[in-house]
Amino acid sequence: MESNNNDNYVLVLEDRTEVKSEQEAGKLSVVSGIDDKGNLKTTEAIAANQAAFLKFNNKDGLLKNFMTNFLKQFNNPTHFGLYKVLSNNVEQGVDNLRTMIQSRKKPESKQQLAEMGIPFEDYLPQQKNATAIDESKIDWKQLDNLGLTRERLEQSGELEKMLSWQKSNLVTIAVPIGDTTIYTEARLAFRTDDSGNVGLAIHPLRKEPQLDFPYMGYKFSPEEKEQLLTTGNLGKTIEVTPKNGEPFSAYVSIDPQTNEIIALRADRVNIPKEIKGVTLSDTQYKDLVEGKAVKVEGMTAKSGKTFDATLQVNAERKGIEFIFDNNRGFKERQQQTQQQGVPHKLCGLELSDKQREALDSGRTLYLKNMVDKQGQPFNAYVRMDKEQNRPRFYKWNPDKSQKSGKVEAVAEEHKTQVAVNNHGKTNEATKNVKEPLKTGQTQPTAEQKQKQDENKQKKSRGRRM
């Protein structure tokens, strides 16, 4: 079958389960979809059924996902054959295919069937290689040049991701330029070069996505720019051409942490027919493969609870994204994502780059002149809780408490104030004082003492014997 990349085609299924002779053609029918139970649906190859035919195109990823689901249904797929036939003349195409199958031993027929056929082995599950990177092949000096260490990445929890070929979250790096050092943020990943060496890929934080310039040979239209900025995903597949590479069909998204444009090969994305206990309809499945956002209801979480979400292929996540709050735009979701990690300002105190770097690496800092919810200054030990992605405040140095059993107190003049204002504690002298304590205050003022006495008298008069 001669075709170009723009041709639509249908799949013709040859069922040979009841064929007695190799020279006979199996039952031929056109694929029309997959039912709610995941079973293949076919229909007779006549023009009247044209609307029911499931059409494919070489530029989308529908064939790969269809084949993945198709092969799950058959214990012995060798009893079946699948062939591409142009969709604009299915009846004639199937008649020609039947003739070729009946003479499949002839060299010319054998060659034509090979060109039209779909080899199942190309879509069978591949043996997965070990995902962990061999640490002995990593050039750790590259990290040193950026002010990073293996220990810092390990303490922050980012090294584990990177050793599994994933990108880290945003980390602070130091870039030496002449006699000065510029501190900036970037996502890091380990990647191999053509020689198999493991190097460091740096994905710096950008102020905004660079959508006004061609991306891998593709120029975004005004509508496509708006779509990316509004949702974070392009919502369709496009053909991109990498430098010194072959063009391929790709999903495109924006990395919410760095504003980098990300492309993901469409033929490397496996979209299952069933997601979280819900079998997608043919329309939902096709829309999802094409990159569109699809609302799916009644999915089941690991906890057993049902939930609804909008699903869409996200290039940065390398798979399907679950969007739970579709009313919030990409910008709002992006702001929440970028707020993860060490904040630039903590309780009113502007953190320096070195302080943020120290907290990001898992170290504990003693910070002064922060301001609590009551507007009062306080000092405290601070350490980032990586699991909860939030800073934790301590009266005592948590590192010394864990390592040697000894504790180091907060400065004496701030003890009472930190305990009362931030930890909900009281002391006998101030337990009935409603206002926040001032720095260094451990006793009530004259005015506060008077109010305490008045409150005590009111309570005593209200008692009954």
HELIX and SHEET records of a PDB file:
HELIX    1   1 ALA A   47  ALA A   52  5                                   6    
HELIX    2   2 LEU A   62  LEU A   71  1                                  10    
HELIX    3   3 PRO A   77  HIS A   79  5                                   3    
HELIX    4   4 SER A   87  ASN A   89  5                                   3    
HELIX    5   5 VAL A   90  GLN A  102  1                                  13    
HELIX    6   6 PRO A  107  MET A  116  1                                  10    
HELIX    7   7 PHE A  120  ASP A  122  5                                   3    
HELIX    8   8 GLU A  135  LYS A  137  5                                   3    
HELIX    9   9 LYS A  141  ASP A  144  1                                   4    
HELIX   10  10 ARG A  150  SER A  156  1                                   7    
HELIX   11  11 GLU A  158  MET A  162  1                                   5    
HELIX   12  12 PRO A  222  THR A  231  1                                  10    
HELIX   13  13 ALA A  266  ARG A  268  5                                   3    
HELIX   14  14 ASP A  282  VAL A  289  1                                   8    
HELIX   15  15 PHE A  330  GLN A  338  1                                   9    
HELIX   16  16 ASP A  353  ASP A  360  1                                   8    
HELIX   17  17 PRO A  398  LYS A  403  1                                   6    
HELIX   18  18 GLU A  412  HIS A  414  5                                   3    
HELIX   19  19 LYS A  415  HIS A  423  1                                   9    
HELIX   20  20 ALA A  446  ARG A  461  1                                  16    
SHEET    1   A 4 LEU A  40  THR A  43  0                                        
SHEET    2   A 4 LYS A  27  ILE A  34 -1                                        
SHEET    3   A 4 ASN A   8  ASP A  15 -1                                        
SHEET    4   A 4 LYS A  55  ASN A  57 -1                                        
SHEET    1   B 4 LEU A  40  THR A  43  0                                        
SHEET    2   B 4 LYS A  27  ILE A  34 -1                                        
SHEET    3   B 4 ASN A   8  ASP A  15 -1                                        
SHEET    4   B 4 PHE A  80  LEU A  86 -1                                        
SHEET    1   C 3 VAL A 171  ILE A 177  0                                        
SHEET    2   C 3 THR A 180  THR A 192 -1                                        
SHEET    3   C 3 VAL A 198  PRO A 204 -1                                        
SHEET    1   D 3 ASN A 233  VAL A 240  0                                        
SHEET    2   D 3 PHE A 248  ILE A 254 -1                                        
SHEET    3   D 3 ILE A 261  ARG A 265 -1                                        
SHEET    1   E 2 GLU A 274  ILE A 275  0                                        
SHEET    2   E 2 VAL A 278  THR A 279 -1                                        
SHEET    1   F 3 VAL A 294  THR A 300  0                                        
SHEET    2   F 3 THR A 306  ASN A 314 -1                                        
SHEET    3   F 3 GLY A 319  ILE A 323 -1                                        
SHEET    1   G 2 LYS A 345  LEU A 346  0                                        
SHEET    2   G 2 LEU A 349  GLU A 350 -1                                        
SHEET    1   H 3 LEU A 365  VAL A 371  0                                        
SHEET    2   H 3 PRO A 377  ASP A 385 -1                                        
SHEET    3   H 3 ARG A 390  TYR A 394 -1                                        
END                                                                             
